[in-house]
Amino acid sequence: MVKKRVKRAVKALMKPKEARLNPKAFGFALGILCAVSMVLFSLWVIFVGTGQELVDLTASFYFGYSTTITGMLLGAIYGFIDGFIGGFIFAWLYNKFV
């Protein structure tokens, strides 16, 4: 009796489980990461002074993004939206093909 239970438990542990991602949660997490990255990068450019060329290049894609307070907030919003959409699509595709 005990051996059967142990065997079933071992089989259950050894059986690979399906790994699924929650697209909303993954998108939200990636969106926050991208938003924080945009703010930290802007602060880096303000305080260290290097990377202004990359800010200018990014501003050509994100209207209003700059190294000002308003520009940082706009960059964070753009970063969150892009990160959320990208993370959502990635998790959705991952769940489809895995």
C-alpha positions in Angstrom: 0.0 0.0 0.0 2.7 2.4 1.0 4.9 1.4 -2.0 2.1 2.2 -4.4 1.6 5.7 -2.9 5.3 6.3 -3.1 5.5 5.1 -6.7 2.5 7.4 -7.7 4.1 10.3 -5.9 7.4 9.7 -7.7 5.7 9.5 -11.0 3.8 12.7 -10.3 7.0 14.5 -9.5 8.9 13.1 -12.5 6.1 13.9 -14.9 6.9 17.2 -16.7 4.3 19.9 -16.0 3.2 22.3 -18.6 4.8 25.7 -18.1 2.5 28.5 -19.0 2.9 32.2 -18.7 0.2 34.7 -17.8 0.3 37.2 -20.6 -1.2 40.1 -18.6 1.2 39.6 -15.7 4.2 39.1 -18.0 3.3 42.2 -20.0 2.8 44.2 -16.8 6.2 43.2 -15.4 8.0 43.9 -18.7 6.2 47.2 -19.0 7.3 48.3 -15.5 10.9 47.2 -16.3 11.0 49.2 -19.5 9.4 52.3 -17.8 12.0 52.2 -15.0 14.8 51.7 -17.6 13.7 54.8 -19.5 13.8 56.9 -16.3 17.1 55.5 -15.2 18.7 56.1 -18.6 17.4 59.7 -18.6 18.8 60.3 -15.2 22.1 58.7 -16.3 22.3 61.2 -19.2 21.5 64.1 -16.9 24.0 63.3 -14.2 26.8 61.6 -16.1 26.5 63.5 -19.4 27.1 60.6 -21.8 24.5 59.1 -24.1 22.7 62.2 -25.4 23.0 60.8 -28.9 21.0 57.7 -27.9 18.4 60.0 -26.2 18.1 61.9 -29.5 17.7 58.7 -31.5 15.0 57.4 -29.1 13.2 60.8 -29.2 12.8 60.3 -33.0 10.6 57.3 -32.1 9.0 58.6 -28.9 7.4 62.0 -29.5 8.3 64.3 -26.6 11.0 62.1 -24.9 13.9 64.1 -23.6 16.1 64.5 -20.6 13.6 66.8 -18.8 11.1 65.8 -16.1 8.2 65.9 -18.6 10.3 64.0 -21.2 11.2 61.4 -18.6 7.5 60.9 -17.7 6.6 60.6 -21.4 9.5 58.1 -21.9 8.3 56.1 -19.0 4.8 56.0 -20.4 6.0 55.0 -23.8 8.3 52.4 -22.3 5.5 50.9 -20.3 3.2 50.7 -23.3 5.9 49.1 -25.5 7.0 46.7 -22.8 3.5 45.7 -22.0 2.6 45.0 -25.6 5.8 43.2 -26.3 5.6 41.1 -23.1 2.0 40.2 -23.7 2.7 39.1 -27.3 5.8 37.1 -26.2 3.8 35.3 -23.4 0.9 34.6 -25.7 3.2 33.2 -28.4 5.1 31.2 -25.8 1.9 29.6 -24.6 0.8 28.9 -28.1 3.9 27.0 -29.2 5.1 25.4 -25.9 
